[in-house]
């Protein structure tokens, strides 16, 4: 197996560290949905209570976001991460639906028996 360069290892660690936090995933989703949102709008729309905390989370999201003309937007890596977040959310809904459907089918079977 080929060894990865240190730069790639650090990026990989940074990416997973950034996305392990639910508040940062929520901020990333907000930026992805709004396609250009100001700091104040992010603060109001997020569940983050103060601007220093939001600033910290934005710094941690550096590989995924950039600021242009006072608005935050996704980088190309941010667009990929946002897309992955949307897909995992959709997949989670499908799995939940399948579990409910199986539960209902199983429940109906027990009633008939």
QUIHUWO-V907047 format. One record per residue. RES is the residue in one small letter. SS is DSSP state (2 for helix, 1 for strand, 0 for the rest). PHI is phi in whole degrees, 0 to 359 (none if undefined). D_CENTER is the distance of its C-alpha to the mean C-alpha in Angstrom with 2 decimals. Layout:
# QUIHUWO-V907047
((RES | SS | PHI | D_CENTER) (RES | SS | PHI | D_CENTER))
This chain:
# QUIHUWO-V907047
((x | 0 | none | 30.58) (x | 0 | 282 | 29.93) (x | 0 | 283 | 28.63) (x | 0 | 276 | 25.62) (x | 0 | 297 | 26.34) (x | 2 | 301 | 25.32) (x | 2 | 301 | 23.27) (x | 2 | 291 | 21.05) (x | 2 | 300 | 20.83) (x | 2 | 295 | 19.78) (x | 2 | 297 | 17.06) (x | 2 | 300 | 15.77) (x | 2 | 296 | 15.96) (x | 2 | 298 | 14.28) (x | 2 | 297 | 11.25) (x | 2 | 291 | 10.95) (x | 2 | 296 | 11.97) (x | 2 | 296 | 9.38) (x | 2 | 272 | 6.41) (x | 0 | 284 | 8.77) (x | 0 | 265 | 8.67) (x | 2 | 298 | 7.32) (x | 2 | 296 | 8.53) (x | 2 | 292 | 6.84) (x | 2 | 297 | 3.21) (x | 2 | 296 | 5.72) (x | 2 | 297 | 7.50) (x | 2 | 299 | 5.51) (x | 2 | 297 | 5.61) (x | 2 | 300 | 9.10) (x | 2 | 295 | 10.12) (x | 2 | 295 | 9.37) (x | 2 | 288 | 11.29) (x | 2 | 276 | 14.00) (x | 0 | 51 | 14.62) (x | 0 | 125 | 16.39) (x | 1 | 230 | 16.13) (x | 0 | 280 | 18.37) (x | 2 | 302 | 17.85) (x | 2 | 298 | 19.82) (x | 2 | 295 | 17.92) (x | 2 | 296 | 14.59) (x | 2 | 299 | 16.55) (x | 2 | 290 | 18.02) (x | 2 | 276 | 15.01) (x | 0 | 273 | 12.85) (x | 0 | 265 | 14.10) (x | 0 | 264 | 15.11) (x | 0 | 277 | 18.89) (x | 0 | 215 | 20.19) (x | 2 | 291 | 19.89) (x | 2 | 298 | 20.42) (x | 2 | 291 | 17.41) (x | 2 | 297 | 15.21) (x | 2 | 302 | 17.01) (x | 2 | 300 | 16.25) (x | 2 | 295 | 12.45) (x | 2 | 294 | 12.89) (x | 2 | 296 | 15.17) (x | 2 | 292 | 12.84) (x | 0 | 270 | 10.40) (x | 0 | 310 | 13.64) (x | 0 | 294 | 13.09) (x | 0 | 253 | 10.40) (x | 1 | 229 | 12.17) (x | 1 | 216 | 15.83) (x | 1 | 246 | 18.15) (x | 1 | 228 | 20.94) (x | 0 | 52 | 23.60) (x | 0 | 78 | 21.87) (x | 1 | 235 | 18.69) (x | 1 | 269 | 15.23) (x | 1 | 215 | 13.96) (x | 1 | 279 | 11.86) (x | 0 | 279 | 13.84) (x | 2 | 297 | 14.47) (x | 2 | 292 | 12.21) (x | 2 | 295 | 9.44) (x | 2 | 296 | 10.40) (x | 2 | 295 | 10.27) (x | 2 | 296 | 6.77) (x | 2 | 299 | 5.89) (x | 2 | 299 | 8.62) (x | 2 | 296 | 7.63) (x | 2 | 298 | 4.67) (x | 2 | 296 | 7.66) (x | 2 | 294 | 10.08) (x | 2 | 292 | 9.11) (x | 2 | 295 | 9.17) (x | 2 | 295 | 12.39) (x | 2 | 297 | 13.73) (x | 2 | 299 | 13.41) (x | 2 | 293 | 15.39) (x | 2 | 295 | 17.92) (x | 2 | 297 | 18.49) (x | 2 | 298 | 19.03) (x | 2 | 299 | 21.41) (x | 2 | 296 | 23.24) (x | 2 | 295 | 23.72) (x | 2 | 295 | 25.09) (x | 2 | 296 | 27.27) (x | 2 | 296 | 28.60) (x | 2 | 299 | 29.32) (x | 2 | 294 | 31.18) (x | 2 | 296 | 33.13) (x | 2 | 296 | 34.03) (x | 2 | 298 | 35.06) (x | 2 | 297 | 37.25) (x | 2 | 299 | 38.81) (x | 2 | 296 | 39.75) (x | 2 | 298 | 41.29) (x | 2 | 287 | 43.42) (x | 0 | 282 | 44.59))
